């Protein structure tokens, strides 16, 4: 099936999306960016440290940005 035809299907389009996480690591810093439903987490001393925040429309900060 042609990809354009697949993407035109409304049922498929409702489940389609995009996510990304990018981290730039230097000797002294970590820069992290995310989009969509993706997260970056660092393990430090057996504990999870969040490097990114979720982009959810029900979050007040994100809703204000949208």
C-alpha positions in Angstrom: 0.0 0.0 0.0 1.2 3.5 -0.8 2.5 5.4 2.2 0.4 8.5 1.3 -2.8 6.3 1.3 -1.9 4.9 4.7 -1.3 8.4 6.2 -4.6 9.6 4.8 -6.5 7.0 6.8 -8.1 8.8 9.7 -7.9 5.8 12.0 -4.1 5.6 11.5 -3.7 9.4 11.8 -5.3 9.4 15.2 -2.5 7.1 16.5 0.3 8.8 14.7 2.8 11.1 16.4 6.4 12.1 16.8 8.7 11.9 19.8 12.4 12.7 20.2 15.1 13.1 22.9 18.4 14.7 22.2 21.3 14.9 24.7 24.6 16.6 24.3 27.2 15.5 26.8 30.4 17.3 27.6 32.9 16.6 30.3 31.1 18.9 32.7 27.5 19.4 31.5 24.6 17.5 30.0 22.2 19.4 27.7 18.9 17.7 27.1 15.8 18.4 24.9 12.7 16.4 24.3 9.5 16.6 22.3 6.3 14.5 22.5 5.9 11.5 24.8 9.6 10.8 25.4 11.7 11.3 28.5 15.4 11.4 29.4 16.5 9.9 32.7 19.9 9.7 34.3 20.8 7.0 36.8 22.9 8.5 39.7 23.6 6.5 42.8 20.8 4.0 41.9 18.3 6.8 41.7 16.5 8.2 38.6 17.2 11.8 37.9 14.8 13.4 35.3 16.6 15.3 32.6 13.5 16.3 30.7 9.9 17.3 31.4 6.8 15.8 29.6 5.1 17.9 27.1 1.5 17.2 28.0 -1.4 19.6 27.1 -3.0 19.2 30.6 0.1 20.5 32.3 -0.6 24.2 33.2 2.8 25.4 32.0 2.5 23.6 28.7 -1.2 24.6 28.2 -0.2 28.3 28.6 2.6 27.8 26.1 0.2 26.2 23.6 
